[in-house]
């Protein structure tokens, strides 16, 4: 397992984020498929590269840094997002927080009046995000094979506007996730605790029944973009 040197405030670039460079996999306009804002129009900025290798990863095309990616400046990303005339933008990946330049870029988007969210695998410290950014932390369950790399101080840093997601592959994942939810008081700490079945691994009905048995306000979520456009379509 790789080890990560967590970034600090001293590591953040001080240049104008418009001039910073990013490895971009794709930028696209779609509906938000997950979380409390599911169904809303959103522009997604998918940054390239991730050090994790989740067994069930559904964006493998965006994790391998040996594969080509487009180099874009912050100014070019701003321009690309503005073309879609919507004020909700989400940074995703890959793992967006592995590109340290993203922190000042997200701050700039906030300054410009955008609602900004970031979906992160949770192995990079989220506390460097601008306080206005909605942090959606994907806690890695045992079936992902990446659970040892969870950075648990992130769960203590979550706030009422943030969300936490568990992608559930089996009953072991489910029971493990319940333990983490209780240990870190995530139902009280966050806007939503999201349980999502691994696509084609776990039937949504089965996960729904497990959630109902708990009598807890856990939100079952399905990746609605996959049901609309199909599981392998990119740019949606």
C-alpha positions in Angstrom: 0.0 0.0 0.0 1.3 3.5 -0.8 1.8 6.0 1.9 0.8 9.6 1.4 2.5 12.7 2.6 -0.4 14.9 3.6 -0.3 18.4 2.2 -0.2 21.4 4.5 -1.1 25.0 4.1 2.5 25.8 3.5 2.4 23.5 0.4 -0.4 25.4 -1.3 0.6 27.5 -4.4 0.4 31.2 -4.1 0.2 32.0 -7.8 -3.1 33.1 -9.4 -5.0 29.8 -9.9 -5.8 31.0 -13.5 -2.2 30.5 -14.3 -1.8 27.1 -12.6 -1.7 23.9 -14.7 -3.9 20.8 -14.3 -4.1 17.3 -15.7 -7.6 17.0 -16.9 -9.4 13.9 -18.0 -12.6 15.5 -19.0 -15.0 18.4 -18.4 -18.7 17.7 -19.0 -22.2 19.0 -18.3 -24.7 16.5 -17.0 -27.0 15.9 -14.0 -25.6 15.1 -10.6 -26.2 11.4 -10.3 -25.5 11.0 -6.6 -25.9 12.6 -3.2 -28.3 15.2 -1.9 -28.2 17.2 -5.1 -29.0 14.2 -7.4 -30.9 15.3 -10.5 -29.5 18.9 -10.5 -27.6 20.1 -13.6 -23.9 20.2 -12.9 -20.6 20.8 -14.6 -18.0 18.1 -13.7 -14.3 18.7 -13.8 -12.7 15.3 -13.8 -9.0 15.6 -12.9 -6.7 12.8 -14.0 -4.8 10.4 -11.8 -5.4 8.5 -8.6 -3.0 6.5 -6.4 -5.8 4.2 -5.2 -6.9 1.1 -7.1 -10.3 0.2 -5.8 -11.4 -3.2 -6.9 -14.7 -1.9 -8.2 -13.6 1.4 -9.6 -15.9 2.6 -12.3 -13.6 5.4 -13.7 -10.5 3.4 -14.4 -9.8 5.5 -17.4 -9.1 8.4 -15.1 -6.7 6.9 -12.6 -3.6 5.7 -14.5 -1.2 8.6 -14.9 0.5 6.7 -17.7 -2.5 7.3 -19.9 -2.7 10.7 -21.7 -4.5 13.6 -20.1 -5.1 17.1 -21.3 -3.0 19.9 -19.7 -5.2 22.9 -19.0 -4.7 26.1 -17.1 -7.1 27.3 -14.4 -8.2 30.0 -16.8 -9.0 27.4 -19.5 -11.0 25.3 -16.9 -12.9 28.4 -15.9 -13.8 29.2 -19.5 -14.9 25.6 -20.2 -17.2 25.5 -17.2 -18.7 28.9 -17.9 -19.8 27.7 -21.4 -22.5 25.6 -19.7 -24.2 28.5 -17.9 -24.8 26.7 -14.6 -23.4 27.7 -11.2 -22.9 24.2 -9.8 -19.5 22.6 -10.4 -18.1 19.4 -9.0 -14.4 18.4 -9.0 -13.9 14.7 -9.3 -11.5 12.2 -10.6 -9.4 10.2 -10.4 -8.6 11.8 -7.2 -8.9 15.6 -7.5 -7.1 16.4 -4.2 -3.9 14.7 -5.4 -3.4 17.8 -7.6 -2.6 20.4 -5.0 -3.4 23.2 -7.4 -7.0 22.3 -7.1 -7.3 23.9 -3.7 -6.9 27.5 -4.8 -8.9 26.8 -8.0 -11.9 25.7 -6.0 -11.5 28.8 -3.8 -11.6 31.0 -7.0 -14.8 29.2 -8.2 -16.3 30.0 -4.8 -15.3 33.7 -5.1 -17.0 33.8 -8.5 -20.3 32.7 -7.0 -20.3 29.0 -7.9 -21.6 26.3 -5.7 -18.5 24.0 -5.5 -18.4 20.4 -4.5 -15.5 18.0 -4.5 -15.8 14.2 -4.4 -12.7 12.6 -2.8 -11.6 9.1 -2.0 -10.7 10.4 1.4 -7.0 9.6 1.6 -6.0 13.2 1.2 -6.6 15.8 4.0 -9.8 17.7 3.1 -9.1 20.5 5.6 -7.2 22.5 3.0 -10.5 23.0 1.0 -12.0 26.4 1.2 -14.8 26.4 3.9 -17.4 27.1 1.2 -16.6 23.9 -0.7 -18.9 20.9 -0.1 -16.8 17.9 0.7 -18.1 14.5 -0.4 -15.9 11.9 1.2 -16.0 8.4 -0.2 -14.9 6.1 2.7 -13.4 3.0 1.3 -15.0 -0.2 2.5 -13.1 -3.6 2.8 -14.3 -4.9 -0.6 -12.5 -2.1 -2.3 -9.2 -3.4 -1.0 -8.3 0.2 -0.2 -9.7 0.6 3.3 -6.3 0.7 5.0 -5.7 4.0 3.2 -8.7 5.8 4.6 -7.5 9.0 6.3 -9.8 9.1 9.4 -9.1 12.6 10.5 -11.2 13.6 7.5 -14.2 12.2 9.2 -13.7 14.3 12.2 -13.4 17.4 10.0 -16.7 16.9 8.3 -19.4 19.6 8.7 -23.1 19.9 8.3 -22.8 20.9 4.6 -20.6 17.9 3.8 -21.6 14.4 2.8 -20.0 11.0 3.4 -20.4 8.0 1.0 -19.9 4.3 1.5 -19.9 2.1 -1.6 -21.2 -1.3 -0.4 -20.2 -4.6 -2.0 -21.4 -7.1 0.5 -22.7 -7.6 4.0 -19.3 -7.3 5.5 -19.0 -3.8 4.0 -22.4 -2.9 5.3 -21.6 -3.9 8.9 -18.2 -2.2 8.7 -19.8 1.0 7.4 -22.3 1.0 10.2 -19.5 0.8 12.7 -17.7 3.8 11.1 -20.9 5.8 11.0 -21.4 5.2 14.7 -17.8 5.7 15.8 -17.5 9.1 14.1 -21.1 10.2 14.7 -21.5 10.8 11.0 -25.3 11.0 11.0 -25.1 14.0 13.4 -22.0 15.5 11.8 -22.9 15.6 8.1 -25.7 16.6 5.7 -26.1 13.0 4.6 -24.7 9.5 5.1 -25.0 7.8 1.7 -24.9 4.0 1.1 -24.5 3.0 -2.5 -24.4 -0.6 -3.9 -21.5 -1.6 -6.0 -22.8 -1.7 -9.6 -23.6 -5.3 -10.5 -22.1 -6.6 -7.3 -24.9 -6.0 -4.9 -28.6 -5.7 -5.7 -30.1 -2.4 -4.7 -33.1 -4.2 -3.2 -30.8 -6.1 -0.9 -29.0 -3.0 0.3 -32.4 -1.2 0.7 -33.6 -4.0 3.0 -30.5 -3.8 5.1 -30.8 -0.1 5.5 -34.4 -0.4 6.5 -33.5 -2.9 9.2 -31.3 -0.3 10.9 -34.1 2.3 11.3 -31.4 4.9 10.8 -31.7 7.9 8.5 -29.1 6.5 6.1 -29.8 7.5 2.5 -29.7 4.7 -0.1 -28.4 6.2 -3.3 -28.2 4.8 -6.8 -26.1 6.2 -9.5 -28.9 7.6 -11.6 -26.7 8.7 -14.5 -26.0 5.0 -15.1 -29.6 4.1 -15.3 -30.3 7.0 -17.7 -27.3 6.7 -20.1 -25.8 3.2 -19.3 -22.9 2.2 -17.0 -20.1 2.6 -19.6 -21.0 6.0 -21.2 -18.5 8.7 -20.5 -19.2 12.4 -20.3 -22.5 12.0 -18.4 
